[in-house]
Amino acid sequence: MKVVSFFSGLGGLDKGFAETGYDIIWANDFDKFAVQTYKANFGEHIVWGDINEIPLEEIPDCDVLIGGFPCQPFSMMGQQKGFEDTRGTLFFRIAEIVDDKIKKGKKPKAIILENVRSLKTHNNGETYKEIHRVLQDVLGYKVFSEILNSADYGVPQTRNRTYIVCFDNQEASYAFPKKQDLDKTLQDLLEHEVDEKYFLSDRILPTILSNGTGGYKAKSEIDLKIARPLCATMAKMHRACQDNYVTQKGKVRRLTPRECARLQGFDDSFVIPVSDCQAYKQFGNAVTVNVSKAVAQSVKDTLKELGEWKD
């Protein structure tokens, strides 16, 4: 099945689908450093640029369309402007692309989208209601949605994300992948020998281990068995009540980029060609490979049941 990927980042969503037998023929992202990482691991089929500026005719036809469209407008951590934010309108660019394919008789058989957990509750549910309406009533898809946690798919990271799975075939009966027992902890994924730069200085340690400042209060915890959600701002070293810190050799340190990769389901053969700062950003924004792979398999199973899967 030929797949086109939008907002691909370093390729977490793509990797899960590729490992399940899908053929990623075209991908896109506007972050040049993410594109650099993607190319180092998957090849030259990713296009760097703003999807709004790429002509519709340059986007290839596909059987399946996937994308983790930008979550900032819908995240509880942001200002929650939703579609008032220009980044929020990128969902409508996806809709425009699909509509163009429909008009050309090349409608994708399935669409898989990923976003933050709060997407379904943003603006009292109105944001998701509009997304659902466009997918179902305008584009003609049967729509399924669920919140999936990375910790339920073999990765020791609490990371809840909304997945939207759509089928052109109205007869589709779809079930999201079953949860799996977690047999790993964060400590199982730690590197044994770590550069001194990742350890915290005595000067910054009290700030990191505080329970918040000003109007923000939260319990400071380190050495968690299941990691907090990785975020794009990890390089800034906030507080232990927001980011992940561990104790090693009697000293406290932040996670390394490789450990962040592991917490997102990337094996150690995954190449990290960028700076630590860019790597933290990319892994913080990434789709967990384990979850992507589970969703990809469940979609594949449904397409096979419908007689629409093509090797």
N, C-alpha and C positions, 0 to 999 in steps of 0.2 A: 504494500500500500504506500503510495507516494504521499509524503507529508511536507507541508510548508509551515515554518515556525516563525512566530512574531515575538518581539521583545525577548529574544533568546538568551540574553546575558551570556554567561560562560557555558551554558548548555546543559543545565541540570534536567530540565524537562525533556530536551532532545535526547539526552543519553538514555533515559529510561525507555523512551519509545524505540530508539535504535536497537537497544539490547533485547527488545521484544519482537524484532523482526520487521519493523517499519523502515521505510527508506526516506530519510530526510533529504529532500532534493534542493531545498532553498531555505535560508534563515535570514533574520534581520535583527540588528540592534543599532542604536545610535551612540553607544559608548564605545569609543575606539579601543580602550583597554580591555573591555569585555570581549570585543571582537578579536583582539590579539590572542586572548586565552582560548577562545572558541577555535580559532584557526589552528592553534598549536596542538589541539586535541582531536578535532573532527574534520578539518579540511577547509578548502577554499570556498565552499558553497554559501558562506554567510556574507551578506551585503551590509557594509557599514553605511548608515544614513538614517535620516528622519523618515519614518514610514509615511508620514503625510506628504512628503516630497517625492516619493517613489511613484512613478506613473503606474496606474492599474495594469496596463498591458505588460509591464515588466515583471509582474508577480505571476509565477507559473501556476497552471491548473494543478489540483491535487485531489487526493481521495480524502485526506484528513487534514484539518487545520488545527494547530495548537498554539497556545500563547499564554504566558504569565503577564498579562497586561499590567502596566505600572500601578502599584498599589498606594502610592503616597496620598492621593486624594481621598482614599477610603480608609486609611489606617487610623486607628485610635491614637497613634503617636503623633499624627499630623493635625492639621487644622480642620480636617473633614469638610472640605469644600465640595467634594464630589464633582459633579459635572460642571460646576461653576469654575473649577480649575481646568485650565487647558489640557493638562495631562489626563484628566478624567474623560475628556472627549475621545481619547484614543480607542476606547471601546467602540465608539461609533465609526472609527476608521476601519476596524475589523468588520463591522456590519456592512460598511460601504464596499469593502473588498468582496465579501461573500455575495452581496447583492449583484455585483458586477459579474461574478462567476455564474450566478443563477441566470442572469439575462443572456449569457453566452452558452447556456445549456451545460455548464460544468460545475454544478453544485456539489460541494464537498459532502461526502457521506456522513462525516462526523466532525464535530468541533469540540475541542477540549480546552477550557480556559481555567486559569488559576489566579486567585487573588487572596487578600488578607481575610482573616476570620470575620472581621467587623463589616465586611461588605454587605452581609445579609441584614444587618441591623442599622446600617448607616442611614441617617435622615429618616428614622422611624420606619425603615424598610422600603422607603420609596425608591432609593437608588437601585437596589436589586430588583424591585418590582418592574422598573423601567427596562433593565437589562433583560429580564425574563420575557417581558412583552415584546421587545425587539426580536429576540431569538425565536420566540414561538409564533407570534402573530404576524410579524413583518417578514421574517426569513423562512418560516415554516418548519421549524425543527421541534422535535419532542425533547423537552429539557428536563434534566435531572441535576440536582445539586446536593452537596454534602460537605461538611467540615471534617477534614482528615488531619490527624495528628501524626507527625513523623515518628513519635515514640511508639506508635501502634504498628509500625512497619519496620522494626528492626534497628532503629537509630536512636540512641539515648539523647534525644533533644526534644523538648516540648516546643512544638511548632505547629500550631493550628492554622490551616489554610482552607479557604473555600474552593472547591472544585466544581466546575460546571461542565457537564457532559451532555452533548446534544447529538441526536441522530436525525437524519433526513427521513428515515423510514419510520412512519408513525406506529408501526407494529412492534417497534423495539421494546423489549422488556429488559431493563438494565438494573444491575445491583452493584453498588460500589464494593471494592475489594474488602474481604474480611480482615479484621484485626489480627495481628500476630503477637505471640508472646515475645517480650523483650528479654534477651539473654545477655545483653552487654550494658556496661555502665560507662560514663564519661572516662573513668580512670582506665578502662580497657583500651581506650583510643589514644592515650597520651604517648608522646614520644619520650624515649628514655634519656636521650642526650639533647639538651636544648641550649641554644646560644644565650649568653648572659644578658643580652639586650631585652629578653622577654621577661626577666625578673624585675619586680618593682623595687624602686629605691625606698630607703627609709623615709625620705621626705614625702613621697606620694602615697605611701601605704596607709596613713591615717585617713586620708581623704577617700581612698578606695574602700576602706573597711567601715566607713561611717554609715549610719542609718539614714542618710539623707540630710539635706540642708534646707533652710528656709521653709517654704510651704510644702516641700516634697519630703515625705517620710516613708521609708520602706525598710524591711529587715535586711541587713547585710548578711549574705550567705556565700561561702566559698566551698569548694570541694563537693559540689553537688553530684549525686549519682546520675541524675538526668539533667542535662544542660539547659540553661535558659535559652530562649530563642536567640539565635545568632542575628545580629543586626548590622546594617551597613556602616554604622559609626563606630565599630569596635576599635578601630585604630586610635580613637581619641582617648581611650581608657576613662570611662565614666566612673561609676561606682559598682561595687560588688552586687548591689541590689538590682543592677540593670544588666551587667555583662558577666561573663564567666571567668572565674579565677580559680587556680588550683595551687596546692602546696606541694612543693617538690624539693627534696634535700633541705628541708627546714625553712624554705623561703617561698614567698607567694609570687606567682607569675600569671601573666595572661596566656591565653591559648596561642599557639603558633598557627600560621596559615594552613599548614598540613593537617593539624588537628581539626581546624574548622572544615577543611575539605572532607575529612573522615566523618565529621558530624553531619555532613550533607550527603553522605552516601557515596562519595568519590573514592575509588581505590588509590593506592599510592603510585600507580602508574600515570595518574592524571598530572599533566604538566602544569606548573605554575610559573609562567614566564614574566610575570609583572612584579612590581614592588609590593612589599607587605601591605602598605596602605591600600593599594588597589585590590589586592587579594582579599583583604578583610571586607571591603565594600562588595566585591563580587560574590563571595561566599555568603555574606549576610543577606544579599538579595536573591540568592539562588533558590531554585526549587529542589527539594530533597529527592535525590535519584531513586531511592527505595520507594517512595510514594509514587513518583512518576511511573516507575516500572510496574507497580501493582495496578495503577489506573490503566496504563497502556494494555496490560494483559486482559483486564476485565472488558475493555472496549473491544479488543481483538476477539474475545470469546463471544461477545454480543454480535459482532459483525459476521462471525462464522455461523452463528445460529440463524442469522438473517440470510445467509448464503451470499454475502457481499464481500467477504474477505478475499483479497487477491495477493498471492505470494509474489 
